[in-house]
Amino acid sequence: MIEPIPYFYESINRNAIVVKPKKPLFDWINFIYPDSPVSEKGEGNIYLIREKDSNEAIEKWLKRNFDQIFQNELNDWHTDEKDWPQKRTFKIFQEWFEYEIHSMVLDLEEMEITKE
């Protein structure tokens, strides 16, 4: 007989959007800093948003709010906004970034979550 797990991990009331840069972002940053070329990296940022009812609702939220994420990603690489691409559409966001939507965010730790 399989013993039941005596505990479970608590989900938090957030959904996650994982954002990873793609080649166009690296092309842009390498144009800005030609003497310090950056190669593609596999790591991305995770954005937590208020919990939605479905992945479709998360996608809808992202289509309305993508520019907040786009600007944060650009700022991570280069803080001078005058050098940022001025035309930032959701289509361009999709060209510059890969993203994944996750509806379940589980907290494996007992310590409180803190914001910095």
Secondary structure, DSSP 8 states (H G I E B T S, - for coil): -----S---EE-SEEEEEEEE-HHHHHHHHHH-TTS-----S--EEEEEE--SSHHHHHHHHHHHHHHHHHHHHHHH---GGGS-S---HHHHHHHEEEEEES--EE--SS-----
